[in-house]
């Protein structure tokens, strides 16, 4: 029997309840796990820290004023844009940005990567909801090059670049490559939109501040929960005239929510406390990735992949030649028995026989030395058939 042939009955089922208990009981983690934190704990933490970003007598927002408006101003300042609009979801923010640019350019075609979020996770919303058409300048697992954009065989009104490209292993180009690709789009009279859901952690790789990175694009979308630890929400930043139009479309799309102050406060806290620390997390993610690579090698694992080998951000992928359910069960069992959570859930998203998980390094991970990572790898692999 091979590693991938083990009968499911030989493994205890990983129910949501079992996984939650294992995560909550873990004492050593690489990153916080807000999805498994009790609601009361998260609300109490938010209330305790709110005074860092809002006044004690500040009233709740109503339809986008107050603390929501303050958050929009803060995002515009950080990204160096004229204005920003808060959205309840990134999907809505990008729908609005791309359809607004389609109206202004007169071209409803959007060039983006086939692994970009709208193509993989949004149920064809750009086409079905907004009437846009998408084309793919490249199918390689990286951002399109300047030549691919410049030489693409048909016109497009907007080039959308996801930075980093999550499904390709949180991939990023070099700064020079990014500048060249943007310039190639400009040569074609196309506007440029950044899907910057995780743009916050790109500064270390590019060696540039956020406003300089954002300056390359006409509009930028950012998320408040993917890296900053917010409860949710997103923002679209760009020229004030487009942002005003975006707010009108936000209302039409059902995004003019009565009150959003908990989400807005959590976002402001992320900008205040988490954003300055992201470069530290990125640096340590490279230590963790190196240690994982060494741990797999020392264990004699015949095949594995840490992707990319040197992470561009504080997130990266790990690929192993085992069944996804088997790997998830081993991860949970390790957390249950050792109180160490090395890996989360695994997915069979690639070639047959391979499974992938995403690794995020946050504040809890800063206490892991390379030897700690390698010891955890050895313990994890001992729970798999060899």
Protein Blocks (a to p, Z undefined) as FASTA:
>chain_A
ZZklpcfklpccddfklmmmmmmmpmbdfbdcfklgcfklmmmmmmmmmmmmpcfklccd
eehiajlmmmmmmmmmmnopabdcddfbfklmmmmmmmmmmmmnopabdcddfkbmklmm
noomlmmmnopacddfbfcdcdddfklmmmpcbdcfbdcdddddfknopaacdfklmmmm
mmmmmmnopacdddfklmmmmmmmnopafklmmmmpmbdcddfklmnopabdcdddddfk
lmmmmmmmmmmnopacfblklmmmmmmmmmmmmmmmmmmmmmmmmmmmmmmmmmmmmnop
abdcdddfbdfblcdcddddddfklmmmmmmmmmmmnopafbccdddfbcehiacddddd
dfklmmpcfklmmmmmmmmmmmpcZZ
